Each structure stands twice: as C-alpha cells, then as structure tokens.
Amino acid sequence: MNAYSGRLLERWRSGDPHAFEEVVNCFHGPLLSYLISLLHHIQDAEDVAQDTFFRAHKSVHQLRDPAKLWEWLKRIAHNLAMDRAKNSRRSGFATDPSEIQTIAEEVQVSSPDAAEAPDETWSQLSLEVIVEAIEGLPEIYREVAVYHYLQEWPYGKIAQALGIEPAAARQRIRRANKLLRSVLMHRMLKRTSPT
Amino acid sequence: MTCDEYQSEFPLYVGHQLLPEEDAEIIAHLQSCALCRQALEEERQFARAVHNVSLPFREASQNIQRSAQKAIRREPQVIPSHRLPESPRMRLAIWSVAAALALIAVVLLRHPGATEIDHVADWAIENYPLIDQTHALRGDPATVRAWFREHHQIDISPPVNVDYGKLVGCKMAEMGRDPAPLLRFNGRETSAVFILPARFAATFNAMGNRDISRDGFRIVVWAEGGNPYLKISRLM
C-alpha cells in the first residue's frame, strides 16, 4: 500500500477530488472490516467508516507522511468507533430485519445454487466470524483477505491497490486462503463439537 | 506440480481468475486425482459460504463509496486556510470564480446527472459494435476471459455462478475501467444491458429512470438493487 499511497496522498493534499474517491475505493474495505471487528454491528461500522473519510478529507493537510496514511485512517476510525460504542447500547451482531430479507432475495437471484443445503462445516459461518478471523491474520495477509473474500476483487486490482506485482498478489491470496480456512475450520469445529 | 500446489490454486480457480492454460492444467489433473477433486469441492463450498455471508459487507461497501461520491460533488475541494492567498483582491477574485462555478453547478443540478448520462450514452453507443462480436461467445468463463484479454487487453473476472448461456461479461469498474462491458445480450432484439460502475448508482437513484433516444439508439438508465444499469437498443 505504501508506494501507491504516497502518490495518492500528494494528489489528495493538492485538492484533487478524484484522489479522495480513490482513497475511499482503496481503503474502505479494510477500514470497514476493522470497524466491524470493533463494533460488531455492520450498520454502525458503515456509519463510522463514512464519518472517518469525511473527517480525513477535512484534515488531510495535517498528514505529512504517506507511509502513515492507513494508520492515520485507522486512528480516526478507532476514535470515532469508541465514541459510537459509548453511545450505543447494542450488543451482538445485528442486521436490520428488512435488510436480511433483501439480502436473502439477492442471494436467490445472484447465486442460484445458494438455495442448496449448505455443507455442515460452514453452516455456522457468519460475517462477524469471518471478519474476526481476517482481522486476526498477519497484516500482510489481512488486506488481501479483505479484498479477496469480502470485496471479491480480482487479483489484478488487489495488486494495484497494494502496489505489488500480480504474481505476488496471487501468492498472498494462496497463503491467506490456507491461513483463513485453517482458522475458520478450527472455530467451526469448536462451535459444533459437543460440550 | 504436486497436489498441494494444484490445491493452492483452487481459490483463484473457483473464482475464475486463472489463465485458460492454467485452468486446462488443473482440469487435466482433476480427471485423474480423486483427492484433488474432493479438495476442490471443499473449496467451492467454502467460497460459496463466504460469498453468501459477506453480501452485507459489499452492500455496506457500496454505500460508503456512494456517500463519498455524493460528498465530493457537494464539496469537491477542501482548501486549507493556510493555502489561501493573503491579498484581499486575490481573495475576491477567487471567491468570484467560486461563486460563478457554484451558479453553473446549480444550473447543472436542475438536470441532475445530465453530463453523466451523456457520458455513459456515448460509451454505450461507441461500444455497441462490441456486442455484435461478443454475443457469439458461449461457454466457459475461461474462453470469455481469453477473448477479452486478446481483443481488448483487459482482464475481467466473471462472477461465480454465472450462467454463461445468458451472461458474457461483468463489471469492468472493478478493474478500474469506465464504465462496464456487456452484461446480457438479446440477439433477437439487438439490445444489450450493461451494469455500470457503482458510482453511477447515486446519480441514477436521484433522477429516477431516464429514457433517451440518440443516434439511432434508445438508451434507458436506471438503478436497481443498488446497482446502476444501462440498456441500449438499436431503433428499427
């Protein structure tokens, strides 16, 4: 991310509006994943992510070091998330009921075989579980996992976002897949094993 | 390659992201290796489960991008105070230009999305001949990918679970291209439906369906399910 974010930051600081859109495009996935792991509520995470980018846009001139762009965004997000968590009495992971219906319909339309009975191993899988597993990965694989699994970006786009060669992106996807499946399998087995 | 190496390619294989020759190599290996066939089926189940439960994430992701696009249209540039010129005359000149631009923006906003519609309409009309070429494409995703790579030097990622009897394209916006290639082609009506980059959804949502006729084509744009669509038909 650092090589690309250097040029991006300079354009953003100089007032290029397209640079802001690129920043959002590049960072909103990892930021959303981070916020879901903090807040355990997707709507809150989405709201805080939006607020984070607006606040960052207002104060981008304060950031000097492009290498710190991601950490800076995370810090803003973390502070906003803590304020949000203090003001919220929610617990657990929730989705608006009408949203569940819409998503269910979309799954029916876009994934005709999603109606098949899911394999037992993954029947307990949820977005929160995946996000927690991804956030527990080493950073080098965490970003790739967000882009590949949650945003479903092709590896060429992932390579561009990370400022690496496509072959390197493919290698990270392979490794992230092994790690993630191992972590998730372990969690799924813990959940389904008799107590 | 060892079985371990083949299996490490399965995440990209089930996502249709490998080159045709890589696909062919895996397919050939699967014909003689029950272990890898089993591993592939497990990877498919995992990928399907992740895809289904992560839909809310992509919805939220689109919302964040749309909201940022709206915000940047309202306030495209943030000029830190320390960068404003000191001279009152220069400041007056700058604010006058800003006021004029704001006035132009108000005029444009009375026809929301007009320039964007023209932009996508231009693109659709220009790329219509592509439909006549791509509609003949059938079959597996690897063939379609290879065609786009050879003829247009772009690398598309067809979505999982695509019925290639009907769909021959996907969102190019994911690859940084603007707008998007063919989603569906109906040979009898000579019409085609494109799915556009997510950033157009905000404009289409705001102005509702638009239906224009230009240069021998009818173009309809609309937003549905959070996605912006364009349909182009040749006027007979």
HADDOCK unambig.tbl for C-alpha pairs under 7 A between the chains (distance, minus, plus):
assign (segid A and resid 15 and name CA) (segid B and resid 77 and name CA) 5.25 0.50 0.50
assign (segid A and resid 15 and name CA) (segid B and resid 78 and name CA) 6.31 0.50 0.50
assign (segid A and resid 15 and name CA) (segid B and resid 79 and name CA) 6.90 0.50 0.50
assign (segid A and resid 16 and name CA) (segid B and resid 77 and name CA) 6.95 0.50 0.50
assign (segid A and resid 17 and name CA) (segid B and resid 72 and name CA) 6.51 0.50 0.50
assign (segid A and resid 17 and name CA) (segid B and resid 76 and name CA) 5.33 0.50 0.50
assign (segid A and resid 17 and name CA) (segid B and resid 77 and name CA) 6.05 0.50 0.50
assign (segid A and resid 21 and name CA) (segid B and resid 68 and name CA) 6.77 0.50 0.50
assign (segid A and resid 21 and name CA) (segid B and resid 69 and name CA) 6.66 0.50 0.50
assign (segid A and resid 24 and name CA) (segid B and resid 65 and name CA) 6.54 0.50 0.50
assign (segid A and resid 25 and name CA) (segid B and resid 65 and name CA) 6.69 0.50 0.50
assign (segid A and resid 28 and name CA) (segid B and resid 61 and name CA) 6.92 0.50 0.50
assign (segid A and resid 29 and name CA) (segid B and resid 61 and name CA) 6.57 0.50 0.50
assign (segid A and resid 46 and name CA) (segid B and resid 60 and name CA) 5.88 0.50 0.50
assign (segid A and resid 46 and name CA) (segid B and resid 64 and name CA) 6.73 0.50 0.50
assign (segid A and resid 50 and name CA) (segid B and resid 64 and name CA) 5.75 0.50 0.50
assign (segid A and resid 58 and name CA) (segid B and resid 78 and name CA) 6.57 0.50 0.50
assign (segid A and resid 61 and name CA) (segid B and resid 80 and name CA) 6.96 0.50 0.50
assign (segid A and resid 103 and name CA) (segid B and resid 55 and name CA) 6.99 0.50 0.50
assign (segid A and resid 107 and name CA) (segid B and resid 52 and name CA) 6.71 0.50 0.50
assign (segid A and resid 111 and name CA) (segid B and resid 161 and name CA) 5.99 0.50 0.50
assign (segid A and resid 119 and name CA) (segid B and resid 45 and name CA) 6.75 0.50 0.50
assign (segid A and resid 122 and name CA) (segid B and resid 46 and name CA) 6.92 0.50 0.50
assign (segid A and resid 122 and name CA) (segid B and resid 49 and name CA) 6.48 0.50 0.50
assign (segid A and resid 126 and name CA) (segid B and resid 53 and name CA) 5.69 0.50 0.50
assign (segid A and resid 127 and name CA) (segid B and resid 53 and name CA) 5.43 0.50 0.50
assign (segid A and resid 127 and name CA) (segid B and resid 54 and name CA) 5.65 0.50 0.50
assign (segid A and resid 149 and name CA) (segid B and resid 50 and name CA) 6.93 0.50 0.50
assign (segid A and resid 150 and name CA) (segid B and resid 54 and name CA) 5.71 0.50 0.50
assign (segid A and resid 150 and name CA) (segid B and resid 57 and name CA) 6.52 0.50 0.50
assign (segid A and resid 150 and name CA) (segid B and resid 58 and name CA) 6.86 0.50 0.50
assign (segid A and resid 151 and name CA) (segid B and resid 58 and name CA) 5.98 0.50 0.50
assign (segid A and resid 153 and name CA) (segid B and resid 174 and name CA) 6.73 0.50 0.50
assign (segid A and resid 154 and name CA) (segid B and resid 17 and name CA) 6.98 0.50 0.50
assign (segid A and resid 154 and name CA) (segid B and resid 157 and name CA) 6.22 0.50 0.50
assign (segid A and resid 157 and name CA) (segid B and resid 175 and name CA) 5.79 0.50 0.50
assign (segid A and resid 174 and name CA) (segid B and resid 8 and name CA) 5.65 0.50 0.50
assign (segid A and resid 174 and name CA) (segid B and resid 9 and name CA) 6.80 0.50 0.50
